[in-house]
Each structure stands twice: as structure tokens, then as C-alpha cells.
């Protein structure tokens, strides 16, 4: 029974990835995401230099990292 379940799950996973469409964002959207990455990195750097508030600077930096992940997934 476990073998049948494993085979079924593997088939489902294989079928889902094999028929998935490659979704990409438009050029304009990708440019806006790219601009936002630069913006959040600049804000993180400026905030760190002015206040030395590590937590807030890290939040801006993490936001830039999250946007970078989206950019890599949907714009490259």
C-alpha cells in the first residue's frame, strides 16, 4: 500500500511540473521590480549610516532580498 501511495505521489508531482507554464512578468514590471531592489538597498544603507538601527536596516535589506527572489524567478 505504501509503495502505491509513493508511486502515485511521484506521478502527481511529475505531471504537475511537466505541464506547468513558464510565467514571466512583462518588461515594464521587471524594470519596476529592479528599481525597487535598488531603492530598498539604498534606503537600508542610508538608514544604517544615519541611525545605526540594525533592525530597521535589516528589514529594508530583507525586502530587497525578497524582491530579488521574485525578480530571479519571474524576470530572468
C-alpha positions, 0 to 999 in steps of 0.5 A, spaced: 500 500 500 505 504 501 509 503 495 502 505 491 501 511 495 509 513 493 508 511 486 502 515 485 505 521 489 511 521 484 506 521 478 502 527 481 508 531 482 511 529 475 505 531 471 504 537 475 511 540 473 511 537 466 505 541 464 506 547 468 507 554 464 513 558 464 510 565 467 514 571 466 512 578 468 512 583 462 518 588 461 515 594 464 514 590 471 521 587 471 524 594 470 519 596 476 521 590 480 529 592 479 528 599 481 525 597 487 531 592 489 535 598 488 531 603 492 530 598 498 538 597 498 539 604 498 534 606 503 537 600 508 544 603 507 542 610 508 538 608 514 544 604 517 549 610 516 544 615 519 541 611 525 545 605 526 538 601 527 540 594 525 533 592 525 530 597 521 536 596 516 535 589 516 528 589 514 529 594 508 535 589 506 530 583 507 525 586 502 530 587 497 532 580 498 525 578 497 524 582 491 530 579 488 527 572 489 521 574 485 525 578 480 530 571 479 524 567 478 519 571 474 524 576 470 530 572 468 
